[in-house]
Structure formats: C-alpha cells, structure tokens
Amino acid sequence: MEEKVYLTKEGMEKLNEELKSLKEKERPETVERLALARMQGDLSENTEYAAARDALAFIDGRIEEIEEILKNVVLIEEKNGPKESVDVGCKVTVRTNGSEHVYHIVGEWEADPSKKKVSPSSPLGQALIGRRAGEEVEFEAPAGKVVFTVVKID
C-alpha cells in the first residue's frame, strides 16, 4: 500500500493505541500461549497450538497493516469555525423531512455510518463534497432517493 491514507487526529490516535496494545500486550500473550501449547506434545492434534498459531498470524498481519497505514497517513486538519464548502474533516448539518442530522466527513479507514462518519467515496460523501450551506442535495441511498438541505458546515 503506497496510497495516502487520510485520518483525523482521533483516528490516528486510535490506530496508535491499537498498535501499542497489539505489540505490548496481545502479541506477547499469544506467543506465551503458543509456547505453552507447543509443550503439550503432538502438534498435529493440538487445537490450542493451532488456535494460538492462527491468532499470532492475525496479530502480526494487523501490526503490519497498521504500520503501513501510519507510514502513509495524511492528517486531516480540523479547522474551527464555519467553512465555505464541504470537504474532508468537516462536520455537516443537513435537514431532511424536518429533522437535522450531523455527519462527519472522514477518511476511508475511519468511516462508520452507524456513528455518522462517512467517507468522501460513499454515496452520501460524494453528494456532500463541495456543497455549500443552503444547497439542496439529492443522492441514491440503498432505500431510494434522499433529498436534503445543507444547513451548516463546520
């Protein structure tokens, strides 16, 4: 992976915390489990050994993935005050059917629609990027066409 990875400060901190936990806690514990399982004898029928080996492979893969992400990270700067138009890092308030919702435009790795964090490549993100307060926007959601108005951009 050599493409840039856009993250907020919060997203980068979470990845650093996960990396620290993997390296300092989970990996050493798993290596210990593997060593204990290895001492039980025949490895061909040792399910504890196989499980620990698989867990270690997963942890090592995740460590490598996080290190690669952090090597290519571009920090999304969150500026205070109102913005002219929607861009990555903005919080956007929209109104639809009389109710307001706030979405945070974040990088791909942080996107979590259940927490109203959307990436610029998602259908909603694509519809919002570049829009200004007061504009009416429509986009195709899985449930059908959605029309809303951009109320505020922070």
MODELLER restraints for C-alpha pairs under 7 A, 6 or more apart:
rsr = mdl.restraints
at = mdl.atoms
rsr.add(forms.Gaussian(group=physical.xy_distance, feature=features.Distance(at['CA:1:A'], at['CA:68:A']), mean=6.95, stdev=0.5))
rsr.add(forms.Gaussian(group=physical.xy_distance, feature=features.Distance(at['CA:2:A'], at['CA:72:A']), mean=6.66, stdev=0.5))
rsr.add(forms.Gaussian(group=physical.xy_distance, feature=features.Distance(at['CA:3:A'], at['CA:72:A']), mean=6.75, stdev=0.5))
rsr.add(forms.Gaussian(group=physical.xy_distance, feature=features.Distance(at['CA:4:A'], at['CA:72:A']), mean=5.13, stdev=0.5))
rsr.add(forms.Gaussian(group=physical.xy_distance, feature=features.Distance(at['CA:4:A'], at['CA:73:A']), mean=5.87, stdev=0.5))
rsr.add(forms.Gaussian(group=physical.xy_distance, feature=features.Distance(at['CA:4:A'], at['CA:74:A']), mean=6.39, stdev=0.5))
rsr.add(forms.Gaussian(group=physical.xy_distance, feature=features.Distance(at['CA:5:A'], at['CA:69:A']), mean=6.40, stdev=0.5))
rsr.add(forms.Gaussian(group=physical.xy_distance, feature=features.Distance(at['CA:5:A'], at['CA:72:A']), mean=5.76, stdev=0.5))
rsr.add(forms.Gaussian(group=physical.xy_distance, feature=features.Distance(at['CA:5:A'], at['CA:73:A']), mean=4.65, stdev=0.5))
rsr.add(forms.Gaussian(group=physical.xy_distance, feature=features.Distance(at['CA:5:A'], at['CA:74:A']), mean=5.84, stdev=0.5))
rsr.add(forms.Gaussian(group=physical.xy_distance, feature=features.Distance(at['CA:6:A'], at['CA:73:A']), mean=5.81, stdev=0.5))
rsr.add(forms.Gaussian(group=physical.xy_distance, feature=features.Distance(at['CA:6:A'], at['CA:74:A']), mean=4.88, stdev=0.5))
rsr.add(forms.Gaussian(group=physical.xy_distance, feature=features.Distance(at['CA:6:A'], at['CA:75:A']), mean=5.98, stdev=0.5))
rsr.add(forms.Gaussian(group=physical.xy_distance, feature=features.Distance(at['CA:6:A'], at['CA:76:A']), mean=6.21, stdev=0.5))
rsr.add(forms.Gaussian(group=physical.xy_distance, feature=features.Distance(at['CA:6:A'], at['CA:107:A']), mean=4.69, stdev=0.5))
rsr.add(forms.Gaussian(group=physical.xy_distance, feature=features.Distance(at['CA:7:A'], at['CA:73:A']), mean=6.63, stdev=0.5))
rsr.add(forms.Gaussian(group=physical.xy_distance, feature=features.Distance(at['CA:7:A'], at['CA:74:A']), mean=6.34, stdev=0.5))
rsr.add(forms.Gaussian(group=physical.xy_distance, feature=features.Distance(at['CA:7:A'], at['CA:75:A']), mean=5.28, stdev=0.5))
rsr.add(forms.Gaussian(group=physical.xy_distance, feature=features.Distance(at['CA:7:A'], at['CA:76:A']), mean=5.59, stdev=0.5))
rsr.add(forms.Gaussian(group=physical.xy_distance, feature=features.Distance(at['CA:7:A'], at['CA:106:A']), mean=6.79, stdev=0.5))
rsr.add(forms.Gaussian(group=physical.xy_distance, feature=features.Distance(at['CA:7:A'], at['CA:107:A']), mean=5.33, stdev=0.5))
rsr.add(forms.Gaussian(group=physical.xy_distance, feature=features.Distance(at['CA:7:A'], at['CA:110:A']), mean=6.90, stdev=0.5))
rsr.add(forms.Gaussian(group=physical.xy_distance, feature=features.Distance(at['CA:8:A'], at['CA:75:A']), mean=5.72, stdev=0.5))
rsr.add(forms.Gaussian(group=physical.xy_distance, feature=features.Distance(at['CA:8:A'], at['CA:76:A']), mean=4.84, stdev=0.5))
rsr.add(forms.Gaussian(group=physical.xy_distance, feature=features.Distance(at['CA:8:A'], at['CA:77:A']), mean=6.91, stdev=0.5))
rsr.add(forms.Gaussian(group=physical.xy_distance, feature=features.Distance(at['CA:8:A'], at['CA:106:A']), mean=6.92, stdev=0.5))
rsr.add(forms.Gaussian(group=physical.xy_distance, feature=features.Distance(at['CA:9:A'], at['CA:75:A']), mean=6.53, stdev=0.5))
rsr.add(forms.Gaussian(group=physical.xy_distance, feature=features.Distance(at['CA:11:A'], at['CA:110:A']), mean=6.29, stdev=0.5))
rsr.add(forms.Gaussian(group=physical.xy_distance, feature=features.Distance(at['CA:15:A'], at['CA:66:A']), mean=6.75, stdev=0.5))
rsr.add(forms.Gaussian(group=physical.xy_distance, feature=features.Distance(at['CA:19:A'], at['CA:63:A']), mean=6.17, stdev=0.5))
rsr.add(forms.Gaussian(group=physical.xy_distance, feature=features.Distance(at['CA:19:A'], at['CA:66:A']), mean=6.72, stdev=0.5))
rsr.add(forms.Gaussian(group=physical.xy_distance, feature=features.Distance(at['CA:22:A'], at['CA:59:A']), mean=6.77, stdev=0.5))
rsr.add(forms.Gaussian(group=physical.xy_distance, feature=features.Distance(at['CA:22:A'], at['CA:63:A']), mean=6.91, stdev=0.5))
rsr.add(forms.Gaussian(group=physical.xy_distance, feature=features.Distance(at['CA:27:A'], at['CA:56:A']), mean=6.64, stdev=0.5))
rsr.add(forms.Gaussian(group=physical.xy_distance, feature=features.Distance(at['CA:27:A'], at['CA:59:A']), mean=6.56, stdev=0.5))
rsr.add(forms.Gaussian(group=physical.xy_distance, feature=features.Distance(at['CA:30:A'], at['CA:52:A']), mean=6.11, stdev=0.5))
rsr.add(forms.Gaussian(group=physical.xy_distance, feature=features.Distance(at['CA:30:A'], at['CA:56:A']), mean=6.09, stdev=0.5))
rsr.add(forms.Gaussian(group=physical.xy_distance, feature=features.Distance(at['CA:33:A'], at['CA:52:A']), mean=6.21, stdev=0.5))
rsr.add(forms.Gaussian(group=physical.xy_distance, feature=features.Distance(at['CA:34:A'], at['CA:49:A']), mean=5.67, stdev=0.5))
rsr.add(forms.Gaussian(group=physical.xy_distance, feature=features.Distance(at['CA:34:A'], at['CA:52:A']), mean=5.20, stdev=0.5))
rsr.add(forms.Gaussian(group=physical.xy_distance, feature=features.Distance(at['CA:34:A'], at['CA:53:A']), mean=6.39, stdev=0.5))
rsr.add(forms.Gaussian(group=physical.xy_distance, feature=features.Distance(at['CA:37:A'], at['CA:48:A']), mean=5.77, stdev=0.5))
rsr.add(forms.Gaussian(group=physical.xy_distance, feature=features.Distance(at['CA:37:A'], at['CA:49:A']), mean=4.84, stdev=0.5))
rsr.add(forms.Gaussian(group=physical.xy_distance, feature=features.Distance(at['CA:38:A'], at['CA:49:A']), mean=6.10, stdev=0.5))
rsr.add(forms.Gaussian(group=physical.xy_distance, feature=features.Distance(at['CA:43:A'], at['CA:49:A']), mean=6.73, stdev=0.5))
rsr.add(forms.Gaussian(group=physical.xy_distance, feature=features.Distance(at['CA:76:A'], at['CA:89:A']), mean=5.86, stdev=0.5))
rsr.add(forms.Gaussian(group=physical.xy_distance, feature=features.Distance(at['CA:77:A'], at['CA:89:A']), mean=6.59, stdev=0.5))
rsr.add(forms.Gaussian(group=physical.xy_distance, feature=features.Distance(at['CA:78:A'], at['CA:89:A']), mean=5.55, stdev=0.5))
rsr.add(forms.Gaussian(group=physical.xy_distance, feature=features.Distance(at['CA:80:A'], at['CA:154:A']), mean=6.97, stdev=0.5))
rsr.add(forms.Gaussian(group=physical.xy_distance, feature=features.Distance(at['CA:81:A'], at['CA:154:A']), mean=5.83, stdev=0.5))
rsr.add(forms.Gaussian(group=physical.xy_distance, feature=features.Distance(at['CA:82:A'], at['CA:153:A']), mean=5.69, stdev=0.5))
rsr.add(forms.Gaussian(group=physical.xy_distance, feature=features.Distance(at['CA:82:A'], at['CA:154:A']), mean=4.66, stdev=0.5))
rsr.add(forms.Gaussian(group=physical.xy_distance, feature=features.Distance(at['CA:83:A'], at['CA:153:A']), mean=5.53, stdev=0.5))
rsr.add(forms.Gaussian(group=physical.xy_distance, feature=features.Distance(at['CA:83:A'], at['CA:154:A']), mean=5.72, stdev=0.5))
rsr.add(forms.Gaussian(group=physical.xy_distance, feature=features.Distance(at['CA:84:A'], at['CA:132:A']), mean=6.22, stdev=0.5))
rsr.add(forms.Gaussian(group=physical.xy_distance, feature=features.Distance(at['CA:85:A'], at['CA:130:A']), mean=5.24, stdev=0.5))
rsr.add(forms.Gaussian(group=physical.xy_distance, feature=features.Distance(at['CA:85:A'], at['CA:131:A']), mean=5.26, stdev=0.5))
rsr.add(forms.Gaussian(group=physical.xy_distance, feature=features.Distance(at['CA:85:A'], at['CA:132:A']), mean=4.56, stdev=0.5))
rsr.add(forms.Gaussian(group=physical.xy_distance, feature=features.Distance(at['CA:85:A'], at['CA:153:A']), mean=6.96, stdev=0.5))
rsr.add(forms.Gaussian(group=physical.xy_distance, feature=features.Distance(at['CA:86:A'], at['CA:128:A']), mean=6.28, stdev=0.5))
rsr.add(forms.Gaussian(group=physical.xy_distance, feature=features.Distance(at['CA:86:A'], at['CA:129:A']), mean=4.95, stdev=0.5))
rsr.add(forms.Gaussian(group=physical.xy_distance, feature=features.Distance(at['CA:86:A'], at['CA:130:A']), mean=4.93, stdev=0.5))
rsr.add(forms.Gaussian(group=physical.xy_distance, feature=features.Distance(at['CA:86:A'], at['CA:131:A']), mean=5.44, stdev=0.5))
rsr.add(forms.Gaussian(group=physical.xy_distance, feature=features.Distance(at['CA:86:A'], at['CA:132:A']), mean=6.51, stdev=0.5))
rsr.add(forms.Gaussian(group=physical.xy_distance, feature=features.Distance(at['CA:86:A'], at['CA:153:A']), mean=6.46, stdev=0.5))
rsr.add(forms.Gaussian(group=physical.xy_distance, feature=features.Distance(at['CA:87:A'], at['CA:129:A']), mean=5.39, stdev=0.5))
rsr.add(forms.Gaussian(group=physical.xy_distance, feature=features.Distance(at['CA:87:A'], at['CA:130:A']), mean=6.31, stdev=0.5))
rsr.add(forms.Gaussian(group=physical.xy_distance, feature=features.Distance(at['CA:88:A'], at['CA:105:A']), mean=5.04, stdev=0.5))
rsr.add(forms.Gaussian(group=physical.xy_distance, feature=features.Distance(at['CA:88:A'], at['CA:106:A']), mean=5.63, stdev=0.5))
rsr.add(forms.Gaussian(group=physical.xy_distance, feature=features.Distance(at['CA:88:A'], at['CA:120:A']), mean=6.89, stdev=0.5))
rsr.add(forms.Gaussian(group=physical.xy_distance, feature=features.Distance(at['CA:89:A'], at['CA:104:A']), mean=6.77, stdev=0.5))
rsr.add(forms.Gaussian(group=physical.xy_distance, feature=features.Distance(at['CA:89:A'], at['CA:105:A']), mean=5.32, stdev=0.5))
rsr.add(forms.Gaussian(group=physical.xy_distance, feature=features.Distance(at['CA:89:A'], at['CA:106:A']), mean=5.59, stdev=0.5))
rsr.add(forms.Gaussian(group=physical.xy_distance, feature=features.Distance(at['CA:90:A'], at['CA:104:A']), mean=5.87, stdev=0.5))
rsr.add(forms.Gaussian(group=physical.xy_distance, feature=features.Distance(at['CA:90:A'], at['CA:105:A']), mean=5.56, stdev=0.5))
rsr.add(forms.Gaussian(group=physical.xy_distance, feature=features.Distance(at['CA:90:A'], at['CA:153:A']), mean=6.52, stdev=0.5))
rsr.add(forms.Gaussian(group=physical.xy_distance, feature=features.Distance(at['CA:90:A'], at['CA:154:A']), mean=5.48, stdev=0.5))
rsr.add(forms.Gaussian(group=physical.xy_distance, feature=features.Distance(at['CA:91:A'], at['CA:102:A']), mean=6.48, stdev=0.5))
rsr.add(forms.Gaussian(group=physical.xy_distance, feature=features.Distance(at['CA:91:A'], at['CA:103:A']), mean=5.53, stdev=0.5))
rsr.add(forms.Gaussian(group=physical.xy_distance, feature=features.Distance(at['CA:91:A'], at['CA:104:A']), mean=4.32, stdev=0.5))
rsr.add(forms.Gaussian(group=physical.xy_distance, feature=features.Distance(at['CA:91:A'], at['CA:105:A']), mean=6.33, stdev=0.5))
rsr.add(forms.Gaussian(group=physical.xy_distance, feature=features.Distance(at['CA:91:A'], at['CA:153:A']), mean=5.88, stdev=0.5))
rsr.add(forms.Gaussian(group=physical.xy_distance, feature=features.Distance(at['CA:91:A'], at['CA:154:A']), mean=5.03, stdev=0.5))
rsr.add(forms.Gaussian(group=physical.xy_distance, feature=features.Distance(at['CA:92:A'], at['CA:102:A']), mean=5.40, stdev=0.5))
rsr.add(forms.Gaussian(group=physical.xy_distance, feature=features.Distance(at['CA:92:A'], at['CA:103:A']), mean=5.18, stdev=0.5))
rsr.add(forms.Gaussian(group=physical.xy_distance, feature=features.Distance(at['CA:92:A'], at['CA:104:A']), mean=6.30, stdev=0.5))
rsr.add(forms.Gaussian(group=physical.xy_distance, feature=features.Distance(at['CA:92:A'], at['CA:152:A']), mean=5.84, stdev=0.5))
rsr.add(forms.Gaussian(group=physical.xy_distance, feature=features.Distance(at['CA:92:A'], at['CA:153:A']), mean=4.65, stdev=0.5))
rsr.add(forms.Gaussian(group=physical.xy_distance, feature=features.Distance(at['CA:92:A'], at['CA:154:A']), mean=6.34, stdev=0.5))
rsr.add(forms.Gaussian(group=physical.xy_distance, feature=features.Distance(at['CA:93:A'], at['CA:100:A']), mean=6.57, stdev=0.5))
rsr.add(forms.Gaussian(group=physical.xy_distance, feature=features.Distance(at['CA:93:A'], at['CA:101:A']), mean=5.57, stdev=0.5))
rsr.add(forms.Gaussian(group=physical.xy_distance, feature=features.Distance(at['CA:93:A'], at['CA:102:A']), mean=4.31, stdev=0.5))
rsr.add(forms.Gaussian(group=physical.xy_distance, feature=features.Distance(at['CA:93:A'], at['CA:103:A']), mean=6.46, stdev=0.5))
rsr.add(forms.Gaussian(group=physical.xy_distance, feature=features.Distance(at['CA:93:A'], at['CA:150:A']), mean=6.15, stdev=0.5))
rsr.add(forms.Gaussian(group=physical.xy_distance, feature=features.Distance(at['CA:93:A'], at['CA:151:A']), mean=5.35, stdev=0.5))
rsr.add(forms.Gaussian(group=physical.xy_distance, feature=features.Distance(at['CA:93:A'], at['CA:152:A']), mean=4.99, stdev=0.5))
rsr.add(forms.Gaussian(group=physical.xy_distance, feature=features.Distance(at['CA:93:A'], at['CA:153:A']), mean=6.39, stdev=0.5))
rsr.add(forms.Gaussian(group=physical.xy_distance, feature=features.Distance(at['CA:94:A'], at['CA:100:A']), mean=5.50, stdev=0.5))
rsr.add(forms.Gaussian(group=physical.xy_distance, feature=features.Distance(at['CA:94:A'], at['CA:101:A']), mean=5.42, stdev=0.5))
rsr.add(forms.Gaussian(group=physical.xy_distance, feature=features.Distance(at['CA:94:A'], at['CA:102:A']), mean=6.38, stdev=0.5))
rsr.add(forms.Gaussian(group=physical.xy_distance, feature=features.Distance(at['CA:94:A'], at['CA:148:A']), mean=6.29, stdev=0.5))
rsr.add(forms.Gaussian(group=physical.xy_distance, feature=features.Distance(at['CA:94:A'], at['CA:149:A']), mean=5.43, stdev=0.5))
rsr.add(forms.Gaussian(group=physical.xy_distance, feature=features.Distance(at['CA:94:A'], at['CA:150:A']), mean=4.51, stdev=0.5))
rsr.add(forms.Gaussian(group=physical.xy_distance, feature=features.Distance(at['CA:94:A'], at['CA:151:A']), mean=5.17, stdev=0.5))
rsr.add(forms.Gaussian(group=physical.xy_distance, feature=features.Distance(at['CA:95:A'], at['CA:101:A']), mean=6.45, stdev=0.5))
rsr.add(forms.Gaussian(group=physical.xy_distance, feature=features.Distance(at['CA:95:A'], at['CA:148:A']), mean=5.46, stdev=0.5))
rsr.add(forms.Gaussian(group=physical.xy_distance, feature=features.Distance(at['CA:95:A'], at['CA:149:A']), mean=5.23, stdev=0.5))
rsr.add(forms.Gaussian(group=physical.xy_distance, feature=features.Distance(at['CA:95:A'], at['CA:150:A']), mean=6.60, stdev=0.5))
rsr.add(forms.Gaussian(group=physical.xy_distance, feature=features.Distance(at['CA:95:A'], at['CA:151:A']), mean=6.53, stdev=0.5))
rsr.add(forms.Gaussian(group=physical.xy_distance, feature=features.Distance(at['CA:96:A'], at['CA:147:A']), mean=6.62, stdev=0.5))
rsr.add(forms.Gaussian(group=physical.xy_distance, feature=features.Distance(at['CA:96:A'], at['CA:148:A']), mean=4.57, stdev=0.5))
rsr.add(forms.Gaussian(group=physical.xy_distance, feature=features.Distance(at['CA:96:A'], at['CA:149:A']), mean=6.62, stdev=0.5))
rsr.add(forms.Gaussian(group=physical.xy_distance, feature=features.Distance(at['CA:103:A'], at['CA:116:A']), mean=4.99, stdev=0.5))
rsr.add(forms.Gaussian(group=physical.xy_distance, feature=features.Distance(at['CA:103:A'], at['CA:117:A']), mean=5.85, stdev=0.5))
rsr.add(forms.Gaussian(group=physical.xy_distance, feature=features.Distance(at['CA:103:A'], at['CA:118:A']), mean=6.88, stdev=0.5))
rsr.add(forms.Gaussian(group=physical.xy_distance, feature=features.Distance(at['CA:104:A'], at['CA:116:A']), mean=6.32, stdev=0.5))
rsr.add(forms.Gaussian(group=physical.xy_distance, feature=features.Distance(at['CA:104:A'], at['CA:117:A']), mean=4.78, stdev=0.5))
rsr.add(forms.Gaussian(group=physical.xy_distance, feature=features.Distance(at['CA:104:A'], at['CA:118:A']), mean=6.22, stdev=0.5))
rsr.add(forms.Gaussian(group=physical.xy_distance, feature=features.Distance(at['CA:105:A'], at['CA:117:A']), mean=5.95, stdev=0.5))
rsr.add(forms.Gaussian(group=physical.xy_distance, feature=features.Distance(at['CA:105:A'], at['CA:118:A']), mean=5.12, stdev=0.5))
rsr.add(forms.Gaussian(group=physical.xy_distance, feature=features.Distance(at['CA:105:A'], at['CA:119:A']), mean=5.64, stdev=0.5))
rsr.add(forms.Gaussian(group=physical.xy_distance, feature=features.Distance(at['CA:105:A'], at['CA:120:A']), mean=6.54, stdev=0.5))
rsr.add(forms.Gaussian(group=physical.xy_distance, feature=features.Distance(at['CA:105:A'], at['CA:125:A']), mean=6.82, stdev=0.5))
rsr.add(forms.Gaussian(group=physical.xy_distance, feature=features.Distance(at['CA:106:A'], at['CA:117:A']), mean=6.23, stdev=0.5))
rsr.add(forms.Gaussian(group=physical.xy_distance, feature=features.Distance(at['CA:106:A'], at['CA:118:A']), mean=5.90, stdev=0.5))
rsr.add(forms.Gaussian(group=physical.xy_distance, feature=features.Distance(at['CA:106:A'], at['CA:119:A']), mean=5.16, stdev=0.5))
rsr.add(forms.Gaussian(group=physical.xy_distance, feature=features.Distance(at['CA:107:A'], at['CA:119:A']), mean=5.39, stdev=0.5))
rsr.add(forms.Gaussian(group=physical.xy_distance, feature=features.Distance(at['CA:108:A'], at['CA:119:A']), mean=5.21, stdev=0.5))
rsr.add(forms.Gaussian(group=physical.xy_distance, feature=features.Distance(at['CA:111:A'], at['CA:117:A']), mean=5.05, stdev=0.5))
rsr.add(forms.Gaussian(group=physical.xy_distance, feature=features.Distance(at['CA:111:A'], at['CA:118:A']), mean=4.90, stdev=0.5))
rsr.add(forms.Gaussian(group=physical.xy_distance, feature=features.Distance(at['CA:111:A'], at['CA:119:A']), mean=5.40, stdev=0.5))
rsr.add(forms.Gaussian(group=physical.xy_distance, feature=features.Distance(at['CA:112:A'], at['CA:118:A']), mean=6.26, stdev=0.5))
rsr.add(forms.Gaussian(group=physical.xy_distance, feature=features.Distance(at['CA:118:A'], at['CA:125:A']), mean=5.99, stdev=0.5))
rsr.add(forms.Gaussian(group=physical.xy_distance, feature=features.Distance(at['CA:119:A'], at['CA:125:A']), mean=5.56, stdev=0.5))
rsr.add(forms.Gaussian(group=physical.xy_distance, feature=features.Distance(at['CA:120:A'], at['CA:126:A']), mean=5.39, stdev=0.5))
rsr.add(forms.Gaussian(group=physical.xy_distance, feature=features.Distance(at['CA:120:A'], at['CA:129:A']), mean=6.76, stdev=0.5))
rsr.add(forms.Gaussian(group=physical.xy_distance, feature=features.Distance(at['CA:123:A'], at['CA:139:A']), mean=6.84, stdev=0.5))
rsr.add(forms.Gaussian(group=physical.xy_distance, feature=features.Distance(at['CA:123:A'], at['CA:140:A']), mean=6.96, stdev=0.5))
rsr.add(forms.Gaussian(group=physical.xy_distance, feature=features.Distance(at['CA:124:A'], at['CA:139:A']), mean=6.74, stdev=0.5))
rsr.add(forms.Gaussian(group=physical.xy_distance, feature=features.Distance(at['CA:127:A'], at['CA:137:A']), mean=6.73, stdev=0.5))
rsr.add(forms.Gaussian(group=physical.xy_distance, feature=features.Distance(at['CA:127:A'], at['CA:139:A']), mean=6.11, stdev=0.5))
rsr.add(forms.Gaussian(group=physical.xy_distance, feature=features.Distance(at['CA:132:A'], at['CA:150:A']), mean=6.79, stdev=0.5))
rsr.add(forms.Gaussian(group=physical.xy_distance, feature=features.Distance(at['CA:133:A'], at['CA:150:A']), mean=4.93, stdev=0.5))
rsr.add(forms.Gaussian(group=physical.xy_distance, feature=features.Distance(at['CA:133:A'], at['CA:151:A']), mean=5.26, stdev=0.5))
rsr.add(forms.Gaussian(group=physical.xy_distance, feature=features.Distance(at['CA:133:A'], at['CA:152:A']), mean=5.46, stdev=0.5))
rsr.add(forms.Gaussian(group=physical.xy_distance, feature=features.Distance(at['CA:133:A'], at['CA:153:A']), mean=6.59, stdev=0.5))
rsr.add(forms.Gaussian(group=physical.xy_distance, feature=features.Distance(at['CA:134:A'], at['CA:149:A']), mean=6.18, stdev=0.5))
rsr.add(forms.Gaussian(group=physical.xy_distance, feature=features.Distance(at['CA:134:A'], at['CA:150:A']), mean=5.34, stdev=0.5))
rsr.add(forms.Gaussian(group=physical.xy_distance, feature=features.Distance(at['CA:134:A'], at['CA:151:A']), mean=5.80, stdev=0.5))
rsr.add(forms.Gaussian(group=physical.xy_distance, feature=features.Distance(at['CA:135:A'], at['CA:149:A']), mean=5.67, stdev=0.5))
rsr.add(forms.Gaussian(group=physical.xy_distance, feature=features.Distance(at['CA:135:A'], at['CA:150:A']), mean=5.58, stdev=0.5))
rsr.add(forms.Gaussian(group=physical.xy_distance, feature=features.Distance(at['CA:136:A'], at['CA:148:A']), mean=5.72, stdev=0.5))
rsr.add(forms.Gaussian(group=physical.xy_distance, feature=features.Distance(at['CA:136:A'], at['CA:149:A']), mean=4.33, stdev=0.5))
rsr.add(forms.Gaussian(group=physical.xy_distance, feature=features.Distance(at['CA:136:A'], at['CA:150:A']), mean=6.43, stdev=0.5))
rsr.add(forms.Gaussian(group=physical.xy_distance, feature=features.Distance(at['CA:137:A'], at['CA:147:A']), mean=5.65, stdev=0.5))
rsr.add(forms.Gaussian(group=physical.xy_distance, feature=features.Distance(at['CA:137:A'], at['CA:148:A']), mean=5.40, stdev=0.5))
rsr.add(forms.Gaussian(group=physical.xy_distance, feature=features.Distance(at['CA:137:A'], at['CA:149:A']), mean=5.98, stdev=0.5))
rsr.add(forms.Gaussian(group=physical.xy_distance, feature=features.Distance(at['CA:138:A'], at['CA:145:A']), mean=6.79, stdev=0.5))
rsr.add(forms.Gaussian(group=physical.xy_distance, feature=features.Distance(at['CA:138:A'], at['CA:146:A']), mean=5.44, stdev=0.5))
rsr.add(forms.Gaussian(group=physical.xy_distance, feature=features.Distance(at['CA:138:A'], at['CA:147:A']), mean=4.25, stdev=0.5))
rsr.add(forms.Gaussian(group=physical.xy_distance, feature=features.Distance(at['CA:138:A'], at['CA:148:A']), mean=6.37, stdev=0.5))
rsr.add(forms.Gaussian(group=physical.xy_distance, feature=features.Distance(at['CA:139:A'], at['CA:145:A']), mean=5.70, stdev=0.5))
rsr.add(forms.Gaussian(group=physical.xy_distance, feature=features.Distance(at['CA:139:A'], at['CA:146:A']), mean=5.51, stdev=0.5))
rsr.add(forms.Gaussian(group=physical.xy_distance, feature=features.Distance(at['CA:139:A'], at['CA:147:A']), mean=6.74, stdev=0.5))
rsr.add(forms.Gaussian(group=physical.xy_distance, feature=features.Distance(at['CA:140:A'], at['CA:146:A']), mean=6.23, stdev=0.5))
